């Protein structure tokens, strides 16, 4: 079996200054994504990444990125929705931060997989982000400092606690970054990589318990099972006798974790004669929230009221609806389901284009992987697992915005870059503006 990472013939010291700046900026951007109060820095880094990429590369490679055409169609429609939006300025801000920025990072991540510096930036950035995420959550739990305060607390502990992101964002970070770690643990032929990925997943387990996210457990299980099944199909040898026990064991661990998290979240006396997880599921307010927002979506079903997660609730003045407000404290912000939110924002037409974008990217990745080696097949399966994780994690919320959207598309671009990397048009000398790079075998 091939190594899951390609051979590294080109050294990082051979990179130009602009390429090094691009890789460092991308790594720092990925590292700060789990943090709060970094909006300005995040926007600056996205700008540096974008302008550095334009300075370093020709224009031709971007059009060859798989999914570029569906992305362009979706971006054009999303931008057009600003014209009929009930809140045009909010829709423009959402287009910029939730659609255009992720698009730029997706393209750059794909192209940078040709270079050692780009791959190191992805690994170092996500590793640093993991440690920062864990450190801020620990500081917040220990200090009791309010992360929503205007100023950080005293000392390093107070500063870290102030930088702690919402638990929903932390759990989303874990759900996305865990997917490539599943791949390394499952198929890497190098023991040190497996042990490193396994240790990383243990850290993620600690973050998951601290965030008390039930959808995180579900997304990890679905993405891991999906990865194993798709990888087996691509290789033409889906071994059910091996896959089914692993899936069943994962299901048991997931159920136990779900029960533990439910008991941590359940107020009052813990039930001993029944499942706390089932009790919380039965009392969940989301079905009522979905029904209320579904009625609102029927008012403008085809094109919605404009792009932006909070645009529909503000356009329909949901905050004045006492029934919705009584169902949950966060019910008046958005529909708490990414697909329903899209229908509310850009209608059925927009949802179809958004779905086509993801479907077409995965279709191209699977088509490419079928004619490639085991390494490419593994990364294509990981791309499918990442999309599954995103859909499951956002089935009870809408978190694919801001930093979460950037992280998702950075990882997806990275995976596709590793799937396409061995092709003839993926050589470094076709994308460098300056000196040609020797091909990497």
C-alpha positions in Angstrom: 0.0 0.0 0.0 1.2 3.5 -0.8 1.9 6.0 2.0 -1.1 8.3 2.6 1.2 11.3 2.1 3.2 11.8 -1.1 7.0 11.7 -1.2 8.6 15.0 -0.3 11.3 15.7 -2.9 10.9 19.5 -3.0 12.2 21.2 0.2 10.5 24.1 1.9 13.8 26.0 1.6 13.4 26.0 -2.2 10.2 28.0 -1.8 10.1 31.7 -2.7 9.5 34.4 -0.1 5.9 34.9 -1.2 5.2 31.2 -1.1 6.6 31.0 2.4 4.5 34.0 3.4 1.4 32.3 1.9 2.0 29.0 3.8 2.7 30.7 7.1 -0.4 32.9 6.8 -2.5 29.9 6.0 -1.1 28.0 9.0 -1.7 30.9 11.4 -5.2 31.3 10.0 -6.1 27.7 10.7 -4.5 27.9 14.2 -6.7 30.9 15.3 -10.0 29.5 13.9 -11.1 27.9 17.3 -10.6 31.2 19.1 -13.0 34.0 19.9 -12.4 37.7 19.4 -10.2 37.2 16.4 -12.5 38.5 13.6 -10.2 41.3 12.5 -7.1 39.1 12.5 -9.0 36.4 10.6 -10.0 38.8 7.9 -6.5 40.2 7.6 -5.0 36.7 7.3 -7.6 35.8 4.6 -6.6 38.9 2.7 -2.9 38.1 3.0 -3.5 34.5 1.8 -5.5 35.7 -1.1 -3.1 38.4 -2.3 -0.1 36.2 -1.7 -1.7 33.5 -3.8 -2.4 35.9 -6.7 1.2 37.2 -6.5 2.7 33.7 -6.5 0.6 31.7 -8.9 -0.7 32.3 -12.4 -4.4 32.6 -13.0 -4.7 29.4 -15.0 -4.4 26.9 -12.0 -7.5 28.2 -10.3 -9.8 27.3 -13.1 -8.5 23.7 -13.0 -9.5 23.2 -9.3 -12.3 20.6 -9.2 -15.5 22.2 -8.4 -14.5 25.7 -9.6 -17.4 25.9 -12.0 -20.1 24.9 -9.5 -18.5 27.2 -7.0 -18.7 30.1 -9.5 -22.4 29.4 -10.1 -23.2 29.2 -6.4 -21.3 32.4 -5.7 -23.0 34.2 -8.5 -26.4 33.2 -7.2 -25.5 34.0 -3.6 -24.3 37.4 -4.6 -27.4 37.9 -6.6 -29.6 37.2 -3.6 -28.3 40.4 -2.1 -30.5 42.3 -4.6 -33.7 40.8 -3.3 -32.6 40.5 0.3 -34.8 42.0 3.0 -31.5 43.1 4.7 -29.0 43.8 1.9 -26.1 44.9 4.1 -26.4 41.8 6.3 -26.5 39.6 3.2 -23.4 41.2 1.8 -21.5 40.6 5.0 -22.6 37.0 5.0 -21.6 36.6 1.4 -18.2 37.9 2.2 -17.4 35.9 5.3 -19.4 32.7 4.8 -19.0 32.2 1.0 -16.3 34.2 -0.6 -13.6 33.8 2.0 -14.1 30.0 2.2 -14.0 29.9 -1.7 -10.6 31.6 -1.6 -9.2 29.3 1.0 -10.6 26.3 -0.8 -8.7 27.2 -4.0 -5.5 28.0 -2.2 -5.5 24.8 -0.1 -5.9 22.7 -3.2 -3.0 24.3 -5.0 -0.7 24.3 -1.9 -0.8 20.5 -1.6 1.8 20.5 -4.4 4.3 21.9 -2.0 5.9 20.7 1.3 5.4 24.1 2.8 1.6 23.9 2.1 1.3 20.5 3.7 3.3 21.5 6.7 1.1 24.6 7.1 -2.1 22.5 7.2 -0.7 20.0 9.7 0.9 22.7 12.0 -2.1 25.0 11.8 -4.6 22.4 12.8 -2.3 21.0 15.5 -1.8 24.4 17.0 -5.5 25.1 16.7 -6.3 21.9 18.6 -4.0 22.9 21.4 -5.3 26.4 21.6 -8.9 25.1 21.6 -8.1 22.7 24.5 -6.2 25.4 26.4 -8.9 28.0 26.1 -11.7 25.6 27.1 -9.6 24.5 30.2 -8.9 28.1 31.2 -12.6 29.0 30.9 -13.6 26.0 33.0 -11.0 26.7 35.7 -11.2 30.4 35.9 -15.0 30.8 35.5 -14.3 34.0 33.5 -17.0 35.2 31.2 -15.7 34.8 27.6 -18.3 37.3 26.4 -16.7 40.1 28.4 -15.4 43.2 26.6 -11.9 42.8 28.1 -9.7 39.8 29.0 -9.2 38.8 32.6 -5.9 39.2 34.5 -3.0 37.0 33.7 -2.5 34.3 31.0 -5.4 32.2 32.4 -7.8 35.2 32.0 -6.6 35.9 28.5 -7.0 32.3 27.4 -10.5 32.1 29.0 -11.5 35.3 27.1 -10.4 33.6 23.9 -12.5 30.5 24.4 -15.0 30.1 21.6 -18.6 28.9 22.0 -18.8 25.2 22.8 -20.7 24.7 19.5 -17.8 26.1 17.5 -15.3 24.0 19.5 -17.2 20.8 18.8 -17.5 21.7 15.1 -13.7 22.2 14.9 -13.3 18.7 16.4 -15.9 17.1 14.0 -14.1 18.5 11.0 -10.4 18.0 11.9 -11.1 14.4 13.2 -11.8 13.2 9.7 -8.2 13.2 8.3 -7.1 11.7 11.7 -9.5 8.7 11.1 -7.8 8.2 7.8 -4.3 8.2 9.3 -5.3 5.8 12.1 -7.1 3.4 9.7 -4.7 3.2 6.7 -1.3 4.7 7.4 1.6 2.2 7.1 3.8 4.2 9.4 3.3 3.4 13.1 4.5 6.8 14.4 1.8 8.5 12.3 -0.9 6.2 13.6 0.2 6.8 17.2 0.3 10.6 16.7 -3.1 10.6 15.1 -4.5 8.4 17.9 -3.1 10.8 20.5 -4.6 13.7 18.7 -8.0 11.9 18.7 -7.7 11.4 22.5 -7.2 15.2 22.9 -10.3 15.6 20.7 -12.2 13.2 23.1 -11.4 15.6 26.0 -12.6 18.6 24.0 -15.8 16.7 23.1 -16.6 15.9 26.7 -15.8 19.5 27.8 -18.1 20.8 25.0 -20.9 18.4 26.0 -22.0 18.2 22.3 -24.2 15.3 21.4 -24.2 16.0 17.7 -20.4 15.8 17.8 -20.6 12.2 18.8 -23.1 11.4 16.1 -21.0 13.2 13.4 -17.9 11.3 14.5 -19.6 8.0 14.2 -21.3 8.7 10.9 -18.1 10.2 9.3 -16.0 7.3 10.5 -18.4 4.6 9.3 -18.9 6.5 6.0 -15.1 6.7 5.5 -14.6 2.9 6.0 -17.5 2.0 3.6 -16.5 4.4 0.8 -12.9 3.4 1.1 -13.8 -0.3 0.8 -16.0 0.4 -2.2 -13.3 2.4 -4.0 -10.8 -0.4 -3.4 -13.2 -3.0 -4.6 -12.9 -5.0 -1.5 -15.5 -4.0 1.1 -14.8 -6.5 3.9 -18.0 -6.5 5.9 -16.6 -9.0 8.4 -14.0 -6.4 9.3 -16.0 -3.2 8.8 -19.2 -4.3 10.7 -17.4 -5.1 14.0 -15.6 -1.7 13.8 -18.8 0.1 13.1 -20.7 -1.7 15.9 -17.9 -1.0 18.4 -18.0 2.7 17.3 -21.7 2.6 17.8 -21.4 1.3 21.3 -18.7 3.8 22.2 -20.8 6.6 20.7 -23.9 5.5 22.6 -22.0 5.4 25.9 -20.5 8.9 25.2 -23.9 10.2 24.3 -25.3 8.9 27.6 -22.5 10.4 29.6 -22.8 13.8 27.9 -26.6 13.8 28.4 -26.1 13.1 32.1 -23.6 15.9 32.4 -26.1 18.3 30.7 -29.2 17.1 32.4 -30.1 19.4 35.3 -31.4 18.1 38.6 -31.4 14.5 39.8 -30.0 11.9 37.4 -32.4 9.1 36.4 -31.3 5.6 37.3 -34.1 3.6 35.7 -34.0 5.1 32.2 -31.6 6.6 29.7 -30.8 10.3 30.1 -29.9 10.5 26.4 -33.4 9.4 25.4 -35.0 11.7 27.9 -33.2 14.7 26.5 -34.1 13.7 22.9 -37.8 13.4 23.8 -37.8 16.8 25.4 -35.7 18.5 22.6 -37.4 21.8 21.4 -36.0 21.6 17.9 -39.0 19.9 16.2 -41.2 22.8 17.3 -38.5 25.3 16.1 -38.3 23.5 12.7 -42.1 23.5 12.3 -42.3 27.2 13.0 -39.5 28.1 10.6 -40.9 25.7 7.9 -44.1 27.8 7.9 -42.1 30.9 7.4 -40.1 29.3 4.5 -43.4 28.6 2.7 -44.0 32.4 2.3 -41.1 32.7 -0.1 -40.2 29.2 -1.1 -38.2 29.6 -4.3 -35.7 32.4 -3.6 -36.0 33.1 0.1 -35.5 36.5 1.8 -31.7 36.9 1.3 -28.4 35.3 2.3 -27.4 35.3 5.9 -28.0 33.0 8.8 -30.0 35.6 10.9 -31.6 37.4 8.0 -34.8 35.3 7.9 -35.5 35.6 11.7 -35.0 39.4 11.5 -37.0 39.8 8.3 -39.9 37.9 9.7 -39.5 39.5 13.2 -39.3 36.1 14.9 -38.1 37.8 18.1 -41.7 39.1 18.5 -43.2 35.6 18.3 -43.7 34.6 21.9 -44.4 30.9 20.9 -41.0 30.5 19.2 -39.2 32.4 21.9 -40.7 30.1 24.6 -39.5 27.0 22.9 -35.8 27.8 23.3 -33.7 30.8 24.3 -31.8 30.6 20.9 -34.9 29.8 18.8 -35.3 33.4 17.6 -31.9 33.5 15.9 -32.2 31.0 13.1 -33.8 27.6 12.2 -31.1 25.4 13.8 -30.8 23.3 10.6 -28.5 24.1 7.8 -30.8 22.9 5.0 -33.9 24.6 6.4 -31.9 27.8 6.9 -30.8 27.7 3.3 -34.4 27.4 2.1 -35.3 30.4 4.3 -32.3 32.4 2.9 -32.0 31.5 -0.8 -35.0 29.3 -1.4 -35.3 25.9 -3.0 -33.3 27.1 -6.0 -30.4 28.2 -3.8 -30.5 24.9 -1.8 -30.4 23.0 -5.1 -27.3 24.9 -6.2 -25.6 24.5 -2.8 -26.3 20.8 -2.9 -25.1 20.5 -6.5 -21.8 22.2 -5.5 -21.0 19.6 -2.8 -22.3 16.6 -4.9 -20.2 17.7 -7.9 -17.1 18.0 -5.9 -17.5 14.6 -4.4 -18.4 13.1 -7.7 -15.2 14.4 -9.3 -13.1 13.2 -6.4 -14.5 9.7 -6.5 -14.1 9.6 -10.3 -10.5 10.6 -10.0 -9.8 8.2 -7.1 -11.1 5.2 -9.0 -8.4 5.5 -11.6 -5.7 6.3 -9.0 -3.8 4.5 -6.2 -4.8 3.6 -2.6 -3.5 7.0 -1.3 -5.9 8.9 -3.6 -8.8 6.5 -2.8 -8.3 7.1 1.0 -8.3 10.9 0.6 -11.4 10.8 -1.6 -13.2 8.7 1.0 -12.1 11.2 3.6 -13.7 14.0 1.5 -17.0 12.1 1.6 -16.7 11.6 5.4 -16.0 15.3 5.9 -19.2 16.3 4.0 -21.1 13.7 6.1 -19.7 15.2 9.3 -20.7 18.7 8.2 -24.3 17.6 7.4 -24.7 15.7 10.7 -23.1 18.4 12.8 -25.4 21.0 11.2 -28.6 18.9 11.4 -29.6 20.5 14.7 -27.8 23.8 14.2 -26.4 26.1 11.5 -22.7 26.4 12.2 -21.1 26.4 8.7 -20.4 30.1 9.0 -17.4 32.3 9.8 -14.4 30.3 10.9 -16.2 27.0 10.7 -16.9 27.5 7.0 -13.2 28.5 6.4 -12.0 25.3 8.2 -14.4 23.1 6.3 -13.4 24.3 2.9 -9.7 24.4 3.8 -9.8 20.7 4.7 -11.9 19.8 1.7 -9.5 21.7 -0.6 -6.6 19.9 1.1 -8.1 16.5 0.6 -8.9 17.2 -3.1 -5.4 18.5 -3.6 -4.0 15.2 -2.3 -6.4 13.2 -4.6 -5.3 15.2 -7.7 -1.7 15.7 -6.7 -0.2 12.9 -8.8 -1.8 14.0 -12.1 0.1 15.6 -14.9 -1.4 19.0 -14.3 -0.5 19.0 -10.6 3.2 19.5 -11.1 4.8 22.4 -9.3 6.3 23.9 -12.5 2.8 24.6 -14.0 1.7 26.9 -11.2 4.9 28.7 -10.0 5.4 32.2 -11.4 9.1 32.2 -10.7 11.4 29.2 -11.2 10.0 25.8 -12.1 9.8 23.2 -9.5 11.0 19.6 -9.9 8.1 17.2 -10.1 7.3 15.2 -6.9 6.9 11.5 -7.4 
